[in-house]
Structures are given as C-alpha cells and as structure tokens.
Amino acid sequence: MTPKKTRLEREKELQTLLGSQAGKAELEALADRYAASGRRLRPAGTSLVTYILVCERERDMIAD
C-alpha cells in the first residue's frame, strides 16, 4: 500500500494539473464525481483545488 500524500503534496499536484486544459478538465471531472457521491456539493465561487482537498480529507485520502 502506498503512503498517503500530505495535504501540501496533494495541493501542489492539483495546482500543477490546473496548468493545462486537459488537467483542468480532469479536475472538473473529479469534482463532479465527488459531488455525485452525495457527500458535499461544491459551493459557488469555491476553488476547485480547495473543494477536492476538502473532499479527499473527509474521505481520509490525504494525511494531515
């Protein structure tokens, strides 16, 4: 099993993906999947990266 990434590591990874159109589309799709899971909707004006980090933290996918 691979160790969990820290929040800072994951944030940097997400920020890097935002640098390209394909990466942004990938992040939008990920956010849509998280929203479809029914746990948390993305509030208007919320950063895509912040929303994903919050969702992943709630799911214990990243280390504190």
N, C-alpha and C positions, 0 to 999 in steps of 0.2 A: 504494500500500500504506500502511495506517495504521501509525503507530509503535506499538510495544509499550507497554503500560501498565507503570508501575513496580509493584513489589510493594505499596507503600503505597497507590497509587491503586486497584489491584485489590482490596485488602483493604477499603478504605473502601466500594467499590462492593458487595462481597459483604455487608458488615455492614449496609448500607442495605437490601438485599434481605431480610435476616433480619427486618426490622421489620414485615413483613406476612406473613400466612398464605400468600398467593399466591407471594410471593418466597421464602419458606422451602421451599415445595413445588417451586419451580423449582430451587433449590439442591440439594435432595434428589435430584431427577431428574438433575441434572448429575453429582452424586457417584455415582449409580447407573451412569450411562454410563461414567464413568471407571473404576469398579470392573469393569464388564463388559468393558472393553478388556483386562483381564487383567494390567495392569501393577502395580497396587497396590490392595490391599483396605483399606478404612477400619477401623483398629483400634477396638475398643470404647472409648468414652469420649473419642475424639478429636473435637476441634471440627470442625464441618462446614466452616467457613471455612479453617482450617488445612489440612485434607485437600485441599480444592480448590486452595489455593495451592501445596501441595507437588506435586500432580499437574500443575498448569499450569507450574510451574517446570521439572519434569522434561521436559516437552514443549516447552520453550523458548518458551512463550506469553507470558511476562511478563519484563520486564527486571529485572536485579539491582539 
